[in-house]
């Protein structure tokens, strides 16, 4: 045995002297040969060599597929096997009498020893198992985050390009609840001042100016006929003889405030998209090839988000949100069909934050300003008296939208931990309704985490107010 080892070392030295490229040699592997029986499989890393020692001397070697593995003899008991291409082939050993000694299944696979070492150095705390399958690498086990999984896959691609199978799973909490608050304030102010001067001489000559302009409303007696004065309108009639004069003054100021608030909560798995719509769908006719079809366009508060949980509980959030409403004033008419326009404000962003942290999308301001003046030509430009021959209207509308987003890592809980708003309202008994005047009965007592919420009641002069 010692002489065989020395002979094998000498043969390797001759190959080096001849300038032949040598693959790294793995420690010797001993084959326990039983004459005429198959030996155990021989695993050879790709681009590396294994020195195999046989207990039985052989006279001839053959390899079924030289493209997978190459062989050379170092002695009558020692074989040099070089892995070339991933795959399986058969090594056959023949004795001095030409009879079969054994056949060895040679399995050439990618070299994962270095890959395992690098994986332990880069991610020492991750439980990742590495195996070979045919000509590829299989990764399995549990990793702590999606980013660690991506790093392991990127490293595996360096050793087995396009031949990596991912069986790893991400442990920990991978469900994200997104709490979104939409708050919009709209304020509008409108002021108008209009003056109309009317006159008549018994029906032979009549006239009027300004926004009122209906001389038929002035009777020959100097009084106004028709409907009663509207809000902010003053009518003055006077005259002498057959000539009657009338003055109509419209002065009106209106103010309005609108508050819009929505707080949708959505839950999605890491890497999965979630959608939310609070509003409706508006039908829009579409004419094509002489036929008309209906398409529906959503409006209201829309929210699309995709969360990704990365290292140390950090959440990467891709968010797209919009607030839209129907604008009938700016609609169009096509083929005799009136279609309303849309007012829409949208925002999209990608941010990273931790559990419970918030960010705000603000500065979505809109300020519309409009002035309008109508007058009788030349007469409306007369100083002081010109006010009787013109009307002025002023309008301003302002709105501001603020969106606050807060992600949370969540876990499912048991159903009894939740309370519904309907749990606090039960139908009253006849005694409660007719004798005590109660509109709702007493809710049954609850236990657990939902007890405090379920015991709250509704009160208010009309509708209901949640205390």
Helices and strands as residue ranges (DSSP letters): H 2-17, E 24-31, E 42-45, E 48-54, E 60-63, E 69-73, E 78-83, E 87-94, E 100-109, H 113-122, E 127-133, E 136-143, H 146-159, E 164-170, E 175-200, E 206-208, G 215-217, E 233-240, E 243-262, E 265-269, E 273-288, E 291-309, G 311-313, E 315-334, E 337-353, E 358-375, G 379-381, G 385-389, E 390-409, G 415-417, G 421-424, H 430-430, I 431-435, G 448-450, H 451-454, E 458-459, E 465-466
